[in-house]
């Protein structure tokens, strides 16, 4: 069976519309690495279930995308998913009314324990530098026209 993303069968992002995925921060992280070697999976999406816990990481590497390696990262935190849904590259991740970044891709190093959700942002602050608080709401929004 062929993965449609790896085979290049899509000429555009197939996600025309989807509901927001909501969550709450259950852990705030600190720290940055320059040599993390996260391998972003080729598929542009990952399904998440209610009550799962997943990690949020930020990179400022412009080339971060599905199928690429990411080294320069900061740790943000872990969120608990409040409603199941699908996360797609290009989705905006918002906390306390502030955009943390857009999903660049996903790393599965720690599965089945948790998924690393890697965001792209021009800056690379960690969760402490962002001033994040436990139980803060996270909204992951579909961005029309973003791949």
NUMAR-759720 format. One record per residue: z, x, y of N, C-alpha, C in turn. Coordinates in steps of 0.02 Angstrom, whole numbers, plus 32768, in hexadecimal, padded with zeros to 4 digits. Atoms other than C-alpha are relative to their C-alpha. Layout:
REM residues N
<n.w: Z, n.u: X, n.v: Y, ca.w: Z, ca.u: X, ca.v: Y, c.w: Z, c.u: X, c.v: Y> $
...
***
This chain:
REM residues 147
<n.w: 8000, n.u: 802A, n.v: 7FC5, ca.w: 8000, ca.u: 8000, ca.v: 8000, c.w: 8000, c.u: 802D, c.v: 803E> $
<n.w: 8008, n.u: 7FD8, n.v: 7FC4, ca.w: 7FCE, ca.u: 8045, ca.v: 80AA, c.w: 802A, c.u: 7FE4, c.v: 8039> $
<n.w: 7FDC, n.u: 8014, n.v: 7FC4, ca.w: 8040, ca.u: 8042, ca.v: 8141, c.w: 7FCC, c.u: 7FF7, c.v: 8038> $
<n.w: 8034, n.u: 800B, n.v: 7FCD, ca.w: 7FD5, ca.u: 7FF3, ca.v: 81CC, c.w: 8007, c.u: 802E, c.v: 803D> $
<n.w: 7FF6, n.u: 7FD3, n.v: 7FC7, ca.w: 8022, ca.u: 8065, ca.v: 8251, c.w: 7FE6, c.u: 8046, c.v: 7FF0> $
<n.w: 8017, n.u: 7FBE, n.v: 8015, ca.w: 8003, ca.u: 8107, ca.v: 81F1, c.w: 7FB4, c.u: 8002, c.v: 7FF9> $
<n.w: 8048, n.u: 8003, n.v: 800C, ca.w: 7F53, ca.u: 80CE, ca.v: 81C7, c.w: 7FD8, c.u: 7FF3, c.v: 8040> $
<n.w: 8021, n.u: 800C, n.v: 7FC0, ca.w: 7F2D, ca.u: 80A9, ca.v: 827F, c.w: 7FD9, c.u: 7FBF, c.v: 8003> $
<n.w: 8023, n.u: 8041, n.v: 8002, ca.w: 7EFC, ca.u: 7FF4, ca.v: 825C, c.w: 8009, c.u: 7FD6, c.v: 803F> $
<n.w: 7FF4, n.u: 8026, n.v: 7FC2, ca.w: 7F43, ca.u: 7FB4, ca.v: 8301, c.w: 7FE1, c.u: 8026, c.v: 803B> $
<n.w: 801B, n.u: 7FE1, n.v: 7FC3, ca.w: 7EE1, ca.u: 7FD7, ca.v: 83A1, c.w: 802D, c.u: 7FF0, c.v: 803C> $
<n.w: 7FD0, n.u: 8010, n.v: 7FCC, ca.w: 7F6B, ca.u: 7F87, ca.v: 8409, c.w: 8041, c.u: 7FE8, c.v: 7FE0> $
<n.w: 7FC0, n.u: 8017, n.v: 8017, ca.w: 8021, ca.u: 7F56, ca.v: 83F8, c.w: 7FF9, c.u: 7FB7, c.v: 7FEA> $
<n.w: 8009, n.u: 8044, n.v: 8018, ca.w: 8021, ca.u: 7EB8, ca.v: 838B, c.w: 8037, c.u: 7FCF, c.v: 8015> $
<n.w: 7FC8, n.u: 802B, n.v: 7FED, ca.w: 80C5, ca.u: 7E74, ca.v: 83D4, c.w: 7FF1, c.u: 7FDD, c.v: 8043> $
<n.w: 8012, n.u: 8026, n.v: 7FC5, ca.w: 8089, ca.u: 7DEE, ca.v: 844E, c.w: 803D, c.u: 7FE4, c.v: 8025> $
<n.w: 7FC2, n.u: 801C, n.v: 7FE3, ca.w: 8136, ca.u: 7DA1, ca.v: 846A, c.w: 8037, c.u: 8006, c.v: 7FCC> $
<n.w: 7FC6, n.u: 7FFF, n.v: 802E, ca.w: 81E4, ca.u: 7DB0, ca.v: 841F, c.w: 803F, c.u: 7FF5, c.v: 8029> $
<n.w: 7FC2, n.u: 800D, n.v: 7FDD, ca.w: 8295, ca.u: 7D81, ca.v: 8449, c.w: 8025, c.u: 8041, c.v: 800E> $
<n.w: 7FD5, n.u: 7FC8, n.v: 7FF0, ca.w: 8310, ca.u: 7DF8, ca.v: 8499, c.w: 8032, c.u: 800B, c.v: 7FC7> $
<n.w: 7FCB, n.u: 7FEF, n.v: 802E, ca.w: 8388, ca.u: 7E53, ca.v: 8426, c.w: 803D, c.u: 8011, c.v: 802A> $
<n.w: 7FC2, n.u: 7FF6, n.v: 7FDA, ca.w: 843B, ca.u: 7E4F, ca.v: 8465, c.w: 8032, c.u: 8026, c.v: 7FD5> $
<n.w: 7FCC, n.u: 7FDC, n.v: 8023, ca.w: 84CE, ca.u: 7EBC, ca.v: 8438, c.w: 8038, c.u: 8013, c.v: 802F> $
<n.w: 7FC7, n.u: 7FE8, n.v: 7FD9, ca.w: 8572, ca.u: 7F08, ca.v: 8472, c.w: 800F, c.u: 8047, c.v: 7FEB> $
<n.w: 7FED, n.u: 7FBB, n.v: 800F, ca.w: 85A7, ca.u: 7FBD, ca.v: 847E, c.w: 8042, c.u: 8001, c.v: 7FDB> $
<n.w: 7FC3, n.u: 7FF9, n.v: 8027, ca.w: 8627, ca.u: 7FE7, ca.v: 83F9, c.w: 801A, c.u: 8047, c.v: 8000> $
<n.w: 7FEE, n.u: 7FBA, n.v: 7FFA, ca.w: 862A, ca.u: 80A3, ca.v: 8416, c.w: 7FDC, c.u: 801C, c.v: 803E> $
<n.w: 801F, n.u: 7FDA, n.v: 7FCA, ca.w: 860A, ca.u: 810D, ca.v: 84B1, c.w: 7FFF, c.u: 8049, c.v: 7FEA> $
<n.w: 8007, n.u: 7FBA, n.v: 8016, ca.w: 85C8, ca.u: 81BC, ca.v: 848B, c.w: 7FF8, c.u: 802F, c.v: 803B> $
<n.w: 800D, n.u: 7FCB, n.v: 7FCF, ca.w: 85C4, ca.u: 825F, ca.v: 84EC, c.w: 7FDC, c.u: 8038, c.v: 7FDB> $
<n.w: 801F, n.u: 7FC4, n.v: 801D, ca.w: 855B, ca.u: 82F9, ca.v: 84D0, c.w: 7FB5, c.u: 8000, c.v: 8005> $
<n.w: 8048, n.u: 7FF4, n.v: 7FFB, ca.w: 84AD, ca.u: 8342, ca.v: 84DB, c.w: 7FED, c.u: 8038, c.v: 7FD1> $
<n.w: 801A, n.u: 7FCB, n.v: 802A, ca.w: 8443, ca.u: 83AC, ca.v: 8468, c.w: 7FB9, c.u: 8010, c.v: 8016> $
<n.w: 8044, n.u: 7FEA, n.v: 7FEF, ca.w: 83A4, ca.u: 8410, ca.v: 8486, c.w: 7FD6, c.u: 800C, c.v: 7FC1> $
<n.w: 8023, n.u: 7FF0, n.v: 803E, ca.w: 8376, ca.u: 8428, ca.v: 83CE, c.w: 800E, c.u: 7FCD, c.v: 7FC9> $
<n.w: 7FEB, n.u: 8034, n.v: 8030, ca.w: 839A, ca.u: 8381, ca.v: 8378, c.w: 7FCE, c.u: 7FF4, c.v: 7FC8> $
<n.w: 8034, n.u: 8008, n.v: 8033, ca.w: 82F4, ca.u: 8376, ca.v: 8317, c.w: 8000, c.u: 7FBA, c.v: 7FE1> $
<n.w: 8007, n.u: 8045, n.v: 8018, ca.w: 82EF, ca.u: 82B8, ca.v: 830B, c.w: 7FB6, c.u: 7FF4, c.v: 7FF1> $
<n.w: 8044, n.u: 800F, n.v: 8014, ca.w: 8253, ca.u: 8282, ca.v: 82AD, c.w: 7FF4, c.u: 7FB5, c.v: 8009> $
<n.w: 800C, n.u: 8046, n.v: 7FF4, ca.w: 8218, ca.u: 81DD, ca.v: 82F7, c.w: 7FCE, c.u: 7FE6, c.v: 7FCC> $
<n.w: 802B, n.u: 801D, n.v: 8033, ca.w: 81CB, ca.u: 816D, ca.v: 8272, c.w: 7FBF, c.u: 7FE8, c.v: 8020> $
<n.w: 8041, n.u: 8015, n.v: 7FE6, ca.w: 8114, ca.u: 813B, ca.v: 8284, c.w: 7FFF, c.u: 7FB6, c.v: 8015> $
<n.w: 8001, n.u: 8046, n.v: 7FE9, ca.w: 8130, ca.u: 807D, ca.v: 828A, c.w: 801F, c.u: 7FF7, c.v: 8045> $
<n.w: 7FE9, n.u: 800B, n.v: 7FBB, ca.w: 8149, ca.u: 803C, ca.v: 833C, c.w: 8039, c.u: 7FCE, c.v: 8003> $
<n.w: 7FCC, n.u: 8033, n.v: 7FFF, ca.w: 81CA, ca.u: 7FBA, ca.v: 8307, c.w: 8031, c.u: 8009, c.v: 7FC6> $
<n.w: 7FCD, n.u: 8003, n.v: 8033, ca.w: 8269, ca.u: 7FA4, ca.v: 82A4, c.w: 8024, c.u: 7FBE, c.v: 8008> $
<n.w: 7FD9, n.u: 803E, n.v: 7FFF, ca.w: 82C0, ca.u: 7F01, ca.v: 8275, c.w: 8049, c.u: 8012, c.v: 7FFD> $
<n.w: 7FB8, n.u: 7FF7, n.v: 8001, ca.w: 837A, ca.u: 7EF6, ca.v: 8295, c.w: 8021, c.u: 7FBD, c.v: 7FF1> $
<n.w: 7FDD, n.u: 803C, n.v: 8014, ca.w: 83F6, ca.u: 7E79, ca.v: 824E, c.w: 8040, c.u: 7FF7, c.v: 8028> $
<n.w: 7FC0, n.u: 8010, n.v: 7FDF, ca.w: 848A, ca.u: 7E22, ca.v: 829E, c.w: 8038, c.u: 8027, c.v: 7FDE> $
<n.w: 7FC4, n.u: 7FDB, n.v: 8014, ca.w: 852A, ca.u: 7E8A, ca.v: 8291, c.w: 7FF3, c.u: 8048, c.v: 7FEB> $
<n.w: 800D, n.u: 7FBA, n.v: 800F, ca.w: 84D1, ca.u: 7F2E, ca.v: 826A, c.w: 8017, c.u: 802B, c.v: 803B> $
<n.w: 7FED, n.u: 7FCF, n.v: 7FCE, ca.w: 850B, ca.u: 7FC9, ca.v: 82C8, c.w: 7FCA, c.u: 8036, c.v: 8003> $
<n.w: 8034, n.u: 7FCE, n.v: 7FF8, ca.w: 8487, ca.u: 8040, ca.v: 830F, c.w: 8010, c.u: 802D, c.v: 803C> $
<n.w: 7FF2, n.u: 7FCE, n.v: 7FCD, ca.w: 8489, ca.u: 80DB, ca.v: 837D, c.w: 7FCA, c.u: 8001, c.v: 8036> $
<n.w: 802F, n.u: 7FF9, n.v: 7FC8, ca.w: 8439, ca.u: 80ED, ca.v: 8429, c.w: 8003, c.u: 8049, c.v: 8017> $
<n.w: 8008, n.u: 7FBB, n.v: 7FEB, ca.w: 83F8, ca.u: 8199, ca.v: 845A, c.w: 7FCB, c.u: 8001, c.v: 8038> $
<n.w: 8032, n.u: 7FF9, n.v: 7FCB, ca.w: 8399, ca.u: 81CC, ca.v: 84F8, c.w: 7FDF, c.u: 8044, c.v: 7FFC> $
<n.w: 8025, n.u: 7FC1, n.v: 7FF8, ca.w: 8311, ca.u: 8250, ca.v: 8507, c.w: 7FDA, c.u: 7FFD, c.v: 8042> $
<n.w: 802A, n.u: 7FFB, n.v: 7FC5, ca.w: 82B4, ca.u: 828D, ca.v: 85A0, c.w: 7FBE, c.u: 8022, c.v: 7FEF> $
<n.w: 8040, n.u: 7FE3, n.v: 8016, ca.w: 8224, ca.u: 82D3, ca.v: 8538, c.w: 7FC8, c.u: 7FCD, c.v: 800A> $
<n.w: 8036, n.u: 802E, n.v: 7FEF, ca.w: 8188, ca.u: 8281, ca.v: 8580, c.w: 7FD6, c.u: 7FEF, c.v: 7FC3> $
<n.w: 802B, n.u: 800A, n.v: 803B, ca.w: 812B, ca.u: 8295, ca.v: 84DA, c.w: 8023, c.u: 7FD9, c.v: 7FC8> $
<n.w: 7FDB, n.u: 8025, n.v: 8033, ca.w: 81B1, ca.u: 8234, ca.v: 8478, c.w: 7FDB, c.u: 7FBF, c.v: 7FF0> $
<n.w: 8027, n.u: 803A, n.v: 8016, ca.w: 8154, ca.u: 81B1, ca.v: 8412, c.w: 8003, c.u: 7FFD, c.v: 7FB3> $
<n.w: 8001, n.u: 8005, n.v: 8049, ca.w: 8144, ca.u: 8170, ca.v: 835F, c.w: 7FD8, c.u: 8039, c.v: 7FE1> $
<n.w: 8020, n.u: 7FC9, n.v: 8023, ca.w: 8119, ca.u: 81FE, ca.v: 82E8, c.w: 800D, c.u: 8045, c.v: 801E> $
<n.w: 7FF2, n.u: 7FC1, n.v: 7FDE, ca.w: 8158, ca.u: 8285, ca.v: 8360, c.w: 8048, c.u: 8018, c.v: 7FF1> $
<n.w: 7FBD, n.u: 7FE4, n.v: 8006, ca.w: 81F0, ca.u: 82F8, ca.v: 8359, c.w: 8020, c.u: 8003, c.v: 8045> $
<n.w: 7FDB, n.u: 7FFF, n.v: 7FC1, ca.w: 8276, ca.u: 82EC, ca.v: 83E0, c.w: 803A, c.u: 8031, c.v: 7FF8> $
<n.w: 7FCB, n.u: 7FCE, n.v: 8002, ca.w: 82EB, ca.u: 837D, ca.v: 8405, c.w: 8034, c.u: 7FF7, c.v: 8037> $
<n.w: 7FD5, n.u: 8004, n.v: 7FC5, ca.w: 8334, ca.u: 8361, ca.v: 84B4, c.w: 801D, c.u: 7FBA, c.v: 8005> $
<n.w: 7FE2, n.u: 8044, n.v: 8003, ca.w: 83B0, ca.u: 82D1, ca.v: 84A6, c.w: 8046, c.u: 7FFF, c.v: 8020> $
<n.w: 7FBA, n.u: 800D, n.v: 7FEE, ca.w: 8450, ca.u: 8286, ca.v: 84E8, c.w: 8017, c.u: 7FC4, c.v: 7FD7> $
<n.w: 7FE2, n.u: 8036, n.v: 8027, ca.w: 84C5, ca.u: 8214, ca.v: 8488, c.w: 801C, c.u: 7FCB, c.v: 802F> $
<n.w: 7FEA, n.u: 8037, n.v: 7FD4, ca.w: 84E6, ca.u: 816A, ca.v: 84D7, c.w: 8038, c.u: 7FD8, c.v: 7FDF> $
<n.w: 7FCD, n.u: 8029, n.v: 8021, ca.w: 8544, ca.u: 80FE, ca.v: 845A, c.w: 7FE4, c.u: 7FDB, c.v: 7FC4> $
<n.w: 8013, n.u: 802C, n.v: 8037, ca.w: 853F, ca.u: 8084, ca.v: 83CA, c.w: 8005, c.u: 7FB8, c.v: 8017> $
<n.w: 7FFD, n.u: 8046, n.v: 7FEF, ca.w: 8517, ca.u: 7FCD, ca.v: 83DE, c.w: 8002, c.u: 7FD6, c.v: 7FC1> $
<n.w: 7FFF, n.u: 8032, n.v: 8035, ca.w: 853C, ca.u: 7F39, ca.v: 836E, c.w: 7FCE, c.u: 7FCA, c.v: 8013> $
<n.w: 8033, n.u: 8032, n.v: 7FF3, ca.w: 84A9, ca.u: 7EC2, ca.v: 8361, c.w: 801F, c.u: 7FBA, c.v: 7FFD> $
<n.w: 7FE4, n.u: 8044, n.v: 7FFC, ca.w: 84D9, ca.u: 7E10, ca.v: 8396, c.w: 7FD0, c.u: 7FCC, c.v: 7FE4> $
<n.w: 8032, n.u: 802D, n.v: 801C, ca.w: 8436, ca.u: 7DBC, ca.v: 8361, c.w: 7FC8, c.u: 802A, c.v: 7FE2> $
<n.w: 8035, n.u: 7FDA, n.v: 8020, ca.w: 83B4, ca.u: 7DFA, ca.v: 82E8, c.w: 7FBF, c.u: 7FFB, c.v: 8027> $
<n.w: 8040, n.u: 8000, n.v: 7FDE, ca.w: 8308, ca.u: 7E26, ca.v: 8325, c.w: 7FD8, c.u: 803E, c.v: 7FEF> $
<n.w: 802C, n.u: 7FC7, n.v: 800B, ca.w: 8283, ca.u: 7EAB, ca.v: 8331, c.w: 8000, c.u: 802B, c.v: 803F> $
<n.w: 8003, n.u: 7FD0, n.v: 7FC9, ca.w: 828C, ca.u: 7F47, ca.v: 839E, c.w: 7FBC, c.u: 8021, c.v: 7FFD> $
<n.w: 8043, n.u: 7FE4, n.v: 7FFD, ca.w: 81E5, ca.u: 7F8D, ca.v: 83D9, c.w: 7FFE, c.u: 8036, c.v: 8036> $
<n.w: 8008, n.u: 7FCD, n.v: 7FCD, ca.w: 81B5, ca.u: 802C, ca.v: 8434, c.w: 7FE8, c.u: 7FE0, c.v: 8040> $
<n.w: 8010, n.u: 801D, n.v: 7FBF, ca.w: 81A7, ca.u: 8007, ca.v: 84ED, c.w: 8033, c.u: 7FCC, c.v: 8017> $
<n.w: 7FCC, n.u: 802F, n.v: 7FEB, ca.w: 8237, ca.u: 7F89, ca.v: 84EB, c.w: 8031, c.u: 8023, c.v: 802E> $
<n.w: 7FCD, n.u: 7FE6, n.v: 7FD3, ca.w: 82B1, ca.u: 7FA2, ca.v: 857A, c.w: 8045, c.u: 7FF3, c.v: 7FE4> $
<n.w: 7FBA, n.u: 8007, n.v: 8015, ca.w: 8368, ca.u: 7FC0, ca.v: 854F, c.w: 802A, c.u: 8000, c.v: 803F> $
<n.w: 7FDA, n.u: 800C, n.v: 7FC3, ca.w: 83DC, ca.u: 7F7C, ca.v: 85D5, c.w: 804A, c.u: 7FF9, c.v: 7FEF> $
<n.w: 7FB8, n.u: 8006, n.v: 8007, ca.w: 8498, ca.u: 7F8F, ca.v: 85E5, c.w: 801E, c.u: 7FF5, c.v: 8046> $
<n.w: 7FDF, n.u: 800F, n.v: 7FC0, ca.w: 84FF, ca.u: 7F41, ca.v: 8672, c.w: 7FCE, c.u: 7FFC, c.v: 8039> $
<n.w: 8032, n.u: 8009, n.v: 7FCC, ca.w: 8460, ca.u: 7F17, ca.v: 86D2, c.w: 7FD7, c.u: 803E, c.v: 800F> $
<n.w: 8023, n.u: 7FC1, n.v: 7FF2, ca.w: 8420, ca.u: 7FCB, ca.v: 86CB, c.w: 7FD4, c.u: 8012, c.v: 7FC4> $
<n.w: 802E, n.u: 7FEB, n.v: 8035, ca.w: 8388, ca.u: 8004, ca.v: 8667, c.w: 8014, c.u: 8047, c.v: 7FEA> $
<n.w: 7FEF, n.u: 7FBE, n.v: 801B, ca.w: 83BE, ca.u: 8093, ca.v: 85F5, c.w: 7FC1, c.u: 8027, c.v: 7FED> $
<n.w: 803F, n.u: 7FE1, n.v: 8013, ca.w: 830B, ca.u: 80B5, ca.v: 85BE, c.w: 7FD6, c.u: 7FCF, c.v: 7FD9> $
<n.w: 802D, n.u: 8028, n.v: 802A, ca.w: 827B, ca.u: 8075, ca.v: 8556, c.w: 7FFF, c.u: 8020, c.v: 7FBB> $
<n.w: 8001, n.u: 7FE6, n.v: 8044, ca.w: 8276, ca.u: 8086, ca.v: 8499, c.w: 7FC2, c.u: 802B, c.v: 7FF6> $
<n.w: 8035, n.u: 7FD1, n.v: 800F, ca.w: 820F, ca.u: 811F, ca.v: 846D, c.w: 7FF0, c.u: 8001, c.v: 7FB6> $
<n.w: 800A, n.u: 8001, n.v: 8048, ca.w: 8227, ca.u: 810F, ca.v: 83B2, c.w: 8043, c.u: 7FFD, c.v: 7FDB> $
<n.w: 7FC6, n.u: 8008, n.v: 802C, ca.w: 829F, ca.u: 810D, ca.v: 8320, c.w: 8005, c.u: 803A, c.v: 7FD0> $
<n.w: 7FF3, n.u: 7FCB, n.v: 8030, ca.w: 82EE, ca.u: 8194, ca.v: 82B5, c.w: 802D, c.u: 7FE3, c.v: 7FC9> $
<n.w: 7FDD, n.u: 801E, n.v: 8038, ca.w: 832C, ca.u: 8166, ca.v: 8207, c.w: 802D, c.u: 8031, c.v: 7FDA> $
<n.w: 7FD7, n.u: 7FCC, n.v: 8020, ca.w: 8395, ca.u: 8202, ca.v: 81E2, c.w: 803E, c.u: 7FE4, c.v: 7FDE> $
<n.w: 7FBF, n.u: 8018, n.v: 8019, ca.w: 8436, ca.u: 81A0, ca.v: 81C7, c.w: 7FFC, c.u: 7FBF, c.v: 7FD8> $
<n.w: 8005, n.u: 803E, n.v: 8028, ca.w: 83F1, ca.u: 8107, ca.v: 816A, c.w: 801A, c.u: 800D, c.v: 7FBA> $
<n.w: 7FF9, n.u: 8045, n.v: 7FEB, ca.w: 8434, ca.u: 809F, ca.v: 8119, c.w: 803B, c.u: 7FF3, c.v: 802E> $
<n.w: 7FC6, n.u: 800A, n.v: 7FD5, ca.w: 84CD, ca.u: 80BC, ca.v: 8187, c.w: 7FEC, c.u: 7FE3, c.v: 8044> $
<n.w: 8017, n.u: 801A, n.v: 7FBF, ca.w: 8474, ca.u: 80A6, ca.v: 822F, c.w: 7FBD, c.u: 801F, c.v: 8012> $
<n.w: 8041, n.u: 7FEB, n.v: 7FE5, ca.w: 83CE, ca.u: 80B8, ca.v: 8289, c.w: 800D, c.u: 8022, c.v: 8043> $
<n.w: 7FFE, n.u: 7FE2, n.v: 7FBD, ca.w: 83B9, ca.u: 812E, ca.v: 831D, c.w: 7FC8, c.u: 7FE0, c.v: 8029> $
<n.w: 802F, n.u: 801E, n.v: 7FD1, ca.w: 8365, ca.u: 80CF, ca.v: 83AB, c.w: 7FF8, c.u: 8031, c.v: 8039> $
<n.w: 800B, n.u: 7FCB, n.v: 7FCF, ca.w: 8318, ca.u: 8154, ca.v: 841A, c.w: 7FDC, c.u: 7FE3, c.v: 803D> $
<n.w: 801C, n.u: 8018, n.v: 7FC1, ca.w: 82F9, ca.u: 8126, ca.v: 84D0, c.w: 7FE2, c.u: 8039, c.v: 8027> $
<n.w: 801A, n.u: 7FD0, n.v: 7FD0, ca.w: 828D, ca.u: 8180, ca.v: 854D, c.w: 801A, c.u: 7FED, c.v: 8045> $
<n.w: 7FEC, n.u: 8008, n.v: 7FBA, ca.w: 82D2, ca.u: 8197, ca.v: 85FD, c.w: 7FF1, c.u: 8042, c.v: 8023> $
<n.w: 800C, n.u: 7FC3, n.v: 7FD9, ca.w: 82AA, ca.u: 8213, ca.v: 8688, c.w: 803D, c.u: 802C, c.v: 8004> $
<n.w: 7FC1, n.u: 7FDB, n.v: 8000, ca.w: 8361, ca.u: 8245, ca.v: 8688, c.w: 801F, c.u: 7FF8, c.v: 7FBB> $
<n.w: 7FE4, n.u: 8000, n.v: 8044, ca.w: 83CC, ca.u: 8269, ca.v: 85EF, c.w: 804D, c.u: 8000, c.v: 8002> $
<n.w: 7FB7, n.u: 8002, n.v: 8000, ca.w: 8481, ca.u: 8236, ca.v: 8613, c.w: 801A, c.u: 7FE6, c.v: 7FBD> $
<n.w: 7FE1, n.u: 801B, n.v: 803C, ca.w: 84F7, ca.u: 8216, ca.v: 8582, c.w: 8028, c.u: 7FC1, c.v: 8013> $
<n.w: 7FDD, n.u: 803F, n.v: 7FF5, ca.w: 8562, ca.u: 8179, ca.v: 856F, c.w: 8039, c.u: 8006, c.v: 8032> $
<n.w: 7FC9, n.u: 7FF5, n.v: 7FD1, ca.w: 85F6, ca.u: 81C2, ca.v: 85D0, c.w: 7FE4, c.u: 8009, c.v: 8046> $
<n.w: 801F, n.u: 7FF5, n.v: 7FBF, ca.w: 8587, ca.u: 81FF, ca.v: 865F, c.w: 7FE3, c.u: 7FBF, c.v: 801D> $
<n.w: 801A, n.u: 8041, n.v: 7FEA, ca.w: 853A, ca.u: 8150, ca.v: 8666, c.w: 8038, c.u: 7FD1, c.v: 8015> $
<n.w: 7FC7, n.u: 802A, n.v: 7FEF, ca.w: 85E9, ca.u: 8107, ca.v: 867B, c.w: 8003, c.u: 7FC1, c.v: 7FD6> $
<n.w: 8001, n.u: 803B, n.v: 802B, ca.w: 85D0, ca.u: 808F, ca.v: 85EA, c.w: 8046, c.u: 7FEF, c.v: 7FE7> $
<n.w: 7FC0, n.u: 801A, n.v: 8017, ca.w: 8660, ca.u: 8024, ca.v: 85AC, c.w: 7FF9, c.u: 7FDD, c.v: 7FBD> $
<n.w: 7FFF, n.u: 8024, n.v: 803F, ca.w: 868C, ca.u: 7FE2, ca.v: 8500, c.w: 7FF6, c.u: 7FB5, c.v: 800C> $
<n.w: 800F, n.u: 8048, n.v: 7FFE, ca.w: 864F, ca.u: 7F2F, ca.v: 84E2, c.w: 7FCD, c.u: 7FEC, c.v: 8035> $
<n.w: 8035, n.u: 8011, n.v: 7FD0, ca.w: 85CB, ca.u: 7F3B, ca.v: 856B, c.w: 7FC5, c.u: 7FE4, c.v: 7FDA> $
<n.w: 803A, n.u: 801F, n.v: 801F, ca.w: 8535, ca.u: 7ECE, ca.v: 8545, c.w: 7FC2, c.u: 802C, c.v: 8006> $
<n.w: 8041, n.u: 7FDF, n.v: 8002, ca.w: 8491, ca.u: 7F1F, ca.v: 8513, c.w: 7FCB, c.u: 7FCA, c.v: 7FF6> $
<n.w: 803A, n.u: 802D, n.v: 8008, ca.w: 83EE, ca.u: 7EBF, ca.v: 8529, c.w: 7FC3, c.u: 802C, c.v: 7FF3> $
<n.w: 803D, n.u: 7FDD, n.v: 8010, ca.w: 8350, ca.u: 7EFE, ca.v: 84D7, c.w: 7FC6, c.u: 7FCF, c.v: 800A> $
<n.w: 8033, n.u: 802F, n.v: 7FE9, ca.w: 82BC, ca.u: 7EAB, ca.v: 852D, c.w: 7FBA, c.u: 8018, c.v: 7FF1> $
<n.w: 8048, n.u: 7FF3, n.v: 800B, ca.w: 8205, ca.u: 7EA2, ca.v: 84FD, c.w: 7FDE, c.u: 8009, c.v: 8043> $
<n.w: 8025, n.u: 7FF3, n.v: 7FC2, ca.w: 8196, ca.u: 7EED, ca.v: 8583, c.w: 7FB7, c.u: 7FF2, c.v: 7FF4> $
<n.w: 8046, n.u: 8013, n.v: 8008, ca.w: 80ED, ca.u: 7E98, ca.v: 858E, c.w: 7FD3, c.u: 8039, c.v: 8015> $
<n.w: 8032, n.u: 7FCD, n.v: 7FF0, ca.w: 805C, ca.u: 7F12, ca.v: 8589, c.w: 8014, c.u: 8046, c.v: 7FEF> $
<n.w: 7FEB, n.u: 7FBD, n.v: 8013, ca.w: 80C4, ca.u: 7FA7, ca.v: 854F, c.w: 7FF3, c.u: 800B, c.v: 7FB6> $
<n.w: 800A, n.u: 7FEF, n.v: 8046, ca.w: 8095, ca.u: 7FFE, ca.v: 84AE, c.w: 8038, c.u: 802D, c.v: 7FE8> $
***
